[in-house]
Amino acid sequence: MTIGHRLIAAIVVFVLLGGVVVLSHWRGTQRVLPSPVVQMAVQVHVTNAGDRGPGTLREALFVVATATGPTSISVEVPKINLETALPAFVNAHGVRLLGATSGAQIDAQALGAGPVLDIAAPNTSIDGIVIRNCPGTGILVRAVRFRLSASTIASCDVGVDVAENTSDTLLERDHFVKVRLGVRFAAAGHNSAVANSEFTQNKDAGLWAVRGAPDSRDDAIGIHDNKFTEDGIGIVAGNIPVLVERNDLINARGVEVHLVGAGAVIRGNRINGGASMGIVAENARGAIIDDNELEGIAAYGVMVRGSSNTLVRANRLHNCGYGLAFVLGDAHGASTAVGNTIIEPKFDGIDVIGDSPILRRNQVVRAHALPLHVEDFQAPNGKKLQSQPFLDDNNFDNSSAGRGSATVAAQHPVPAVTQ
């Protein structure tokens, strides 16, 4: 073969190889891509009131767990009798549980201590459901963006238990009846609120927001426009920021509002009746008790005990056993009472015992005992804590405020904080 023929053959081979490479690349770009998962909305109808089987709530939760889009469950039977624990809500696309039948009930009497409904996925809402007779928790919330509305939880241990690391929890227009704790928060949660709900005859407390140490988050739980009636304690807030506004608290068996630790604002509430005290700030720091109206409280309207930098401002108290009390406060962080009006307390208007608060522009009208009673505190070890309140422009019904004697203290003792 001549040199020319060899050159031509080499060129042909090179061209063929280049074509193979180009064809291979083109085929690679033409691979069939997998089809995207289509998110289809799924609606499941609960038509069987039994514990398990087709048409039951249990079957519905299994169906929505595998759905690829948002889901809804329509409860179309008047009453469901649970015998064993339900699976959790786990569809991340969102689940709505709706009581299509008015007053649709879930009776959990046969269950053990676990929750009736376990919210383990975000974007879950429950509307128009009644949960009764649960030995444990009615609803456990351990995911973000949960909403409960127009529902009732009765005769359970805990109505709604909101775990840590949740946020955007909204409970509105609900009713909690004769449970031990109506709603319990384990920590603060961004954009969380309890609103326009009713708490009735709950054994320990209507709402309980307590943790062992202060919560570093600044997000306050909004508690507003609710009604608390004949609970053990209306609201307990301990080391969890709360903003308690425009609530009615009526005839609690213990304290209506009990604050411990930091982060509480109690503003614009109406507190009526009650066998113990209205608002107690105990070992509180920086609490604000502002513009509340208290009537007919058996003991103190407001007691600030062992606390620092607490502001008691513009509250109106009438026909209570006592008005305000400042007891054993922090000498380095004086609390302040300013602009409060106390009308016809059955005993003293303002008691100061072992504390030195700032009292400005307060009015005590027609106190049946002393408008202002100031007394040192004698500790069991013999140490005396002096009371030296700072007084500025107060009006004590044209009476001279005086330092109480031991005899006066014996006649009008300071009741212990009850829980």
Long-range contacts (C-beta under 8 A, 24 or more apart in sequence): 37-68, 38-68, 38-69, 39-68, 39-69, 39-70, 39-93, 40-67, 40-68, 40-69, 41-69, 41-70, 41-71, 41-72, 42-67, 42-69, 42-70, 42-71, 42-72, 43-71, 43-72, 43-73, 43-74, 44-71, 44-72, 44-73, 44-74, 45-74, 45-76, 46-73, 46-74, 46-75, 46-76, 46-77, 46-80, 47-76, 47-77, 48-77, 49-77, 49-78, 49-79, 49-80, 49-81, 50-80, 50-81, 51-81, 51-82, 51-83, 51-84, 52-84, 56-80, 57-86, 57-106, 58-86, 58-87, 61-86, 61-87, 61-88, 61-89, 62-87, 64-89, 64-91, 64-95, 65-90, 65-91, 67-91, 67-93, 68-93, 69-93, 70-94, 70-95, 70-96, 70-123, 71-95, 71-96, 72-96, 72-97, 72-98, 73-97, 73-98, 74-98, 74-100, 75-99, 75-100, 75-101, 75-104, 75-129, 76-100, 76-101, 76-104, 77-101, 77-104, 78-103, 78-104, 78-105, 79-104, 79-105, 79-106, 79-107, 80-104, 80-105, 80-106, 80-107, 81-107, 81-109, 81-110, 82-106, 82-107, 82-108, 82-110, 82-111, 82-116, 83-110, 83-111, 84-111, 85-111, 85-112, 85-114, 86-116, 86-117, 86-118, 87-118, 88-118, 88-119, 88-120, 88-121, 89-117, 89-118, 89-119, 89-120, 89-121, 89-124, 89-143, 90-120, 90-121, 91-121, 92-121, 92-122, 92-123, 93-123, 94-122, 94-123, 94-124, 94-125, 95-121, 95-123, 95-124, 95-125, 96-124, 96-125, 96-126, 96-127, 97-124, 97-125, 97-126, 97-127, 97-129, 98-126, 98-127, 98-128, 98-129, 99-127, 99-128, 99-129, 99-130, 99-151, 100-128, 102-128, 103-130, 104-128, 104-129, 104-130, 105-129, 105-130, 105-131, 105-132, 106-130, 106-131, 106-132, 107-132, 107-133, 108-132, 108-133, 108-134, 108-135, 108-138, 108-156, 109-133, 109-134, 109-135, 111-135, 111-136, 112-136, 113-157, 115-139, 115-140, 115-161, 116-156, 118-142, 119-143, 119-146, 122-146, 125-149, 126-151, 127-151, 130-154, 131-156, 132-156, 137-161, 138-179, 141-166, 141-169, 142-166, 144-168, 145-169, 146-170, 147-171, 147-172, 148-172, 148-174, 149-173, 149-174, 150-174, 151-175, 152-176, 152-177, 153-177, 153-179, 153-182, 154-178, 154-179, 155-179, 156-180, 157-181, 158-184, 159-183, 159-202, 160-184, 161-186, 162-186, 162-189, 162-192, 166-192, 167-191, 167-192, 167-219, 168-192, 169-193, 170-195, 171-195, 171-197, 172-196, 172-197, 173-197, 174-198, 175-200, 176-200, 176-202, 176-206, 177-201, 177-202, 178-202, 178-203, 179-203, 180-204, 181-205, 181-207, 181-208, 182-206, 182-207, 182-208, 182-231, 183-207, 183-208, 184-208, 184-209, 185-209, 185-221, 185-240, 186-211, 187-211, 187-215, 187-217, 187-240, 188-215, 188-217, 188-218, 188-219, 188-220, 188-221, 188-240, 188-241, 188-263, 189-219, 189-221, 190-217, 190-219, 191-219, 192-219, 192-221, 192-222, 193-221, 193-222, 193-223, 193-224, 194-221, 194-222, 194-223, 194-224, 194-226, 195-222, 195-223, 195-224, 195-225, 195-226, 196-225, 196-226, 197-226, 197-227, 198-226, 198-227, 198-228, 198-229, 199-226, 199-227, 199-228, 199-229, 199-231, 199-234, 200-229, 200-230, 200-231, 201-229, 201-230, 201-231, 202-231, 202-232, 203-231, 203-232, 204-232, 204-233, 205-231, 205-232, 205-233, 205-234, 205-235, 205-236, 206-231, 206-233, 206-234, 206-235, 207-234, 207-235, 207-236, 208-236, 209-235, 209-236, 209-237, 209-238, 209-240, 209-242, 210-236, 210-237, 210-238, 210-239, 210-240, 210-260, 211-238, 211-239, 211-240, 212-239, 213-239, 214-239, 214-261, 214-262, 214-263, 215-239, 215-240, 215-241, 215-263, 217-241, 220-263, 220-265, 223-247, 228-252, 228-256, 233-257, 233-258, 233-419, 236-260, 237-263, 237-264, 239-263, 243-267, 244-269, 245-269, 248-272, 249-274, 250-274, 251-275, 252-276, 254-418, 254-419, 255-279, 255-280, 255-417, 255-418, 255-419, 256-297, 258-282, 258-417, 258-419, 259-284, 259-287, 260-284, 261-285, 262-286, 262-287, 264-288, 265-290, 266-290, 266-292, 267-291, 267-292, 268-292, 269-293, 271-295, 271-297, 271-301, 272-296, 273-297, 274-298, 276-415, 276-418, 277-301, 277-302, 277-303, 277-415, 277-417, 277-418, 278-302, 278-317, 278-320, 279-303, 280-305, 280-417, 281-305, 281-307, 281-310, 282-306, 282-307, 282-417, 283-307, 284-308, 284-310, 285-309, 285-310, 285-333, 286-310, 287-311, 288-313, 289-313, 289-315, 290-314, 290-315, 291-315, 292-316, 293-317, 294-318, 294-320, 295-319, 295-320, 296-320, 297-321, 299-415, 300-324, 300-325, 300-351, 300-415, 301-342, 303-327, 303-417, 304-329, 304-335, 304-355, 304-357, 305-329, 305-417, 306-330, 307-335, 308-332, 308-333, 308-334, 308-335, 309-333, 309-334, 309-335, 310-335, 310-336, 311-335, 311-336, 311-338, 312-336, 312-337, 312-338, 312-340, 313-337, 313-338, 313-339, 313-340, 314-338, 314-339, 314-340, 315-340, 315-341, 316-340, 316-341, 316-343, 317-341, 317-342, 317-343, 317-345, 318-342, 318-343, 318-344, 319-343, 319-344, 319-345, 319-346, 320-345, 320-346, 321-345, 321-346, 321-347, 322-346, 322-347, 322-348, 322-349, 322-351, 322-412, 323-348, 323-349, 323-350, 323-364, 323-367, 324-349, 324-350, 324-351, 324-362, 325-350, 325-351, 325-352, 325-353, 325-414, 326-350, 326-351, 326-352, 326-353, 326-355, 326-357, 326-389, 327-351, 327-353, 327-354, 327-355, 327-377, 327-414, 328-353, 328-354, 328-355, 328-377, 328-385, 329-354, 329-355, 329-356, 329-357, 331-356, 334-358, 334-390, 336-360, 337-362, 338-362, 341-365, 342-367, 344-368, 345-369, 347-412, 348-372, 348-373, 348-412, 349-396, 351-375, 351-412, 351-414, 352-387, 352-389, 353-377, 353-387, 353-409, 353-414, 354-385, 354-386, 354-387, 355-385, 355-387, 355-389, 356-386, 356-387, 356-388, 356-389, 356-390, 357-389, 357-390, 358-389, 358-390, 358-392, 359-389, 359-390, 359-391, 359-392, 359-394, 360-392, 360-393, 360-394, 361-392, 361-393, 361-394, 361-395, 362-394, 362-395, 363-394, 363-395, 363-396, 363-397, 364-394, 364-395, 364-396, 364-397, 365-397, 366-397, 367-396, 367-397, 367-399, 369-408, 369-411, 369-412, 370-401, 370-402, 370-404, 370-408, 370-412, 371-396, 371-397, 371-399, 371-401, 372-396, 372-401, 372-402, 373-402, 373-404, 373-408, 373-409, 373-412, 374-401, 374-402, 374-403, 374-404, 375-403, 375-404, 375-405, 375-408, 375-409
